[in-house]
């Protein structure tokens, strides 16, 4: 598992004497602390501690301890006196600070040096003359560089410190390999003076096989016991230890034959792959203090390593079976193979390789960590409920759903072994030849491939752009722009980018909005520093995008201490008689709203307050579509499951986080309820990064509260009623394919954090609604962030777009002709006419109507209609008629309908006037060419009239 500074307990490396470093000092610096009296410190004073690791006392008269800053050459001196007993300690008090509440034990020597709390250099010298230079190693009996020190013994400095941590030499101050990085650990200060007792010798070790240490249960029966065991080193991990596996299987399939040996630093040379070694150490069940919601892993700590043989063949890898990685498996199914060599012939990537991002330079690299499933399995999705491994107390009367964490997932840590190289992979790639040790990280079983036989990768998905919107569609998108900051250092908590980095970020974001989102009418953005950088993005898109959206940027500063805010891009391109998006109102909501804490204080509720935009979207044909869009970025899930002590009166951090998430959701729902009460017909869209799943996560049902349909009280730890009277519709229901309902990938699970919600007034007035994601970020390796020429990995969230087919925006080019037999018609004859009505599109015509008229008696006219149409009886008098025809279903598709009518020509028309007929077609859909909607026909009568 990952090793963290907060590891419980601290572990120490003690090499066997046969392989120890040569000629080390008998008196060593055993502890360094420079945070005394500083903010948060318990101890009032800085101190330096010495230990005599030898069998005889050592006189210290004429000796000194000396200190210099991390890069300094000026050394301050504190003289020593007396002696240090064999195996004993010696405490040197230094400067006091203004804080702290506890005095040091009685010091053996007193100085006044104000040591730095995080980084510095300490030397033990058998003289009192001040040292010179920045790295006087040869003049010191012992030397410790800590934190960012530019001088140290061995491969690196001791850990960086804080006001609450000291650098403690391992082995109770006795481990000395002349390597500060290997010999020291960061832990709580523990000052010891000459009166402190020498630590007792370790208890005798119990000789056990690895299988006996592991046992067939989740926890070893030998925790905290000192043991000795043998095996073959199968893998070496960076800066933490090595895997040890028995040369022969013990024959019990329920017990693992391997164990991890934790060294706390790079594993010693004695632990070379292929060496058969004897390890003596203490058994521990390790759980990282930073994430306790996972299985513990059996380890051996404080190891002594003795080489028995070299060049041994590695144990054969065990092929993982379908049942080992299946949806029906349990989180502990692979416990029996913990640490052992395993193999997977073929797997499919379901979560891309992660990595690290250098924000100020906008550079990135892969860490080689990705997730796979066996071929034929569906992609794992986050499911409702609390994770089955979450160590949370469920109160009586509560029965939240539980999420099995998808045990079919397997992590691959391609850069996990010393000497390996990180793989960069995208979702959909096929990985073959996975052979290595079975490790465990972040609640997931992880295969760490062998260095000699790295896996092979082929394929991977391509980015997917959204299709351009149709002429009669309104488009509204949401895009988390991943901490889009500028190059100005303005002290608002945001990272300051270099000009080159800003250029890279703008290029990628502009490509994403233009080429993959197709320049939507409105884009709700999240994680943007300020108006200035959003203006710069708008200008970049406007200059480079063929769609020429003429975006106008809008942003209001919020309360976030990290300098991220929500805002909008709205298209101001010319449309009809105005702009495409006419901004009617922009309002920030709830910036001053507060959360009431149990101790009577209040705190800010909305770190990124919602931003409301009222707009009128205009069609080329003149139609308009009014809409209200609210941009959102709610509090993250971080800490929602924490059981750590809370602040401001909250019992735990988790209680505080859950209360804030629920209160934000209720606030937003209340805003929407007020809008709907004031104007039930207002069309409302909520868009943004809600940091919540579309279902109940078991802790607090954020999206249920926002939508107006929260989970029942007994199915969620914190139940809050929604103030929303008329519920909203979740955008996921407008995504036809369930496998496309995700915007983010975390821990190998696809999930939706970025949502669009619409109210019923909008849905009922739309011809159709479609929600879709551009696939450019969540499925692709972090290393793609490094390439400014592509949109891929411009963020870690896939943007989401809403398409609304607006009846107001439809256009249909209707036309009609009136075709008669001749323009000379004999009196008393029957005249016949053909009337073709054509829809040239581009959309269907809604409620089309054809009107026929003429100066012939209504009783003497008959009309015939094509299929799907109905014509009424001609109306009028003895000298005129009028007939109307309608589509039965109210819609006319593209194409032509053929009508006909016949009229009995009068023998003596009034005034002997010519015959005049007309045909007119119209619909509720805008017609881009209205001039062809009317046709007329005129005929002169011939022949003699009769009675």
Secondary structure by P-SEA (a helix, b strand, c coil): cccccccccbbbbbccccccccccccccccccccccccccccccccbbbbbccccbbbbccccccccccccccbbbbbbbcccccccbbbbbbccccccccccccccccccccccccccccccccccccccccccccccccbbbbcccccccccccccccccccbbbbbcccccccccccccccccccbbbbcccccccccccbbbbbcccccccccccccccccccccccccccccccccbbbbbcccccccccccbbbbbcccccccccccccbbbbbbbbbbccccccccbbbbbbccbbbbbbccccccccbbbbbccccccccccccccccccccbbbbcbbbbcccbbbbbcccccbbbbccccccccccccccccccccccccccccccccccbbbcccccbbbbcccccccbbbbbbcccccccccbbbbbbcccbbbbbbbccbbbbbcccccbbbbccccccbbbbbccccccccccccccccbbbbcaaaaaaaaaaaaaaacccccccccccccccccaaaaaaaaaaaaacccccccbbbbbbbccccccccccbbbbcccccccccccccccccccccbbbbcccccccccccccbbbbbbbbbcccbbbbbbbbbbbccccccccccccccccccccaaaaaaaaaaaaaaaaaaaaaaaaaacccbbbbbbcccccccccccccaaaaaaaccccccccccbbbbbcccbbbbbccccccccccccccccccbbbbccbbbbcaaaaaaccbbbbbbcccccccccccccccccccccccbbbbbbbbbcccccccbbbbbbbcccccccccbbbbbbbbbbbcccccccbbbbbbccccccccbbbbbcccccccccccccccbbbbbbccccccccbbbbbbbbbbcccccccccccccccccccccccccccccbbbbbbbbbccccc
